[in-house]
Amino acid sequence: MRAVVQRVASASVTVDGKVISSISRGLMVLVGIGTDDTPADVDILTNKILSLRVFSDATGAMWKTSVKDIAGEVLCVSQFTLMANTTKGNKPDFHRAMSSGSSRDLYAVFLDKMKQHYVAGRIQDGQFGAMMNVSLTNEGPVTFTLDTRKFEYVTPPNDGGAIDKKRAKPGDAPKPVESTLTIASSGGDVI
């Protein structure tokens, strides 16, 4: 699973001209679900999002408190485009994104887990599969990318030292995916 986590002063999601959810100070989280993601990935991502220290403490010292510590809110939006592979050509490849039905189910598990580990009323979400307009005021700006499978993209050390790039073979491990984030989220089914 991948997430783009932004510290915000406020954020909202609009569908068909109607605001369907909004938060004040807290985190805006865009979530991408891959074909091989499981409930274990949900656990890892949930814990990281809710524990990530991206806020100042009472003395103004940065990186001291989490969204839970400040009683902030979290707005989550499912965004399959985070799973895009843009390494070949100019057209994004979404084959690593989980299919719509399965993704909807795992995203629901993710939201439930977020609510179980925090205050349910402080977790908001967009509308799965809809064309959404996401608006936010990013504080800082402070933005992080999280990936529950980040270690799959690194070739393991060969002898307890440096990474042996010559020994890596095609298909040994997926390569990192670069993608461009746009705030106006494109929803819809993955085909």
Salt bridges, closest charged atoms under 4 A:
ASP36 OD2 - ARG149 NH1 3.11
ASP37 OD1 - ARG149 NH2 3.95
ASP41 OD2 - ARG149 NH2 2.71
ASP43 OD1 - LYS113 NZ 3.18
ASP93 OD1 - HIS95 ND1 2.36
GLU139 OE1 - ARG7 NE 3.33
GLU139 OE2 - ARG25 NE 3.26
ASP147 OD2 - ARG2 NE 2.83
GLU152 OE2 - ARG149 NH1 3.20
ASP164 OD2 - ARG167 NE 3.76
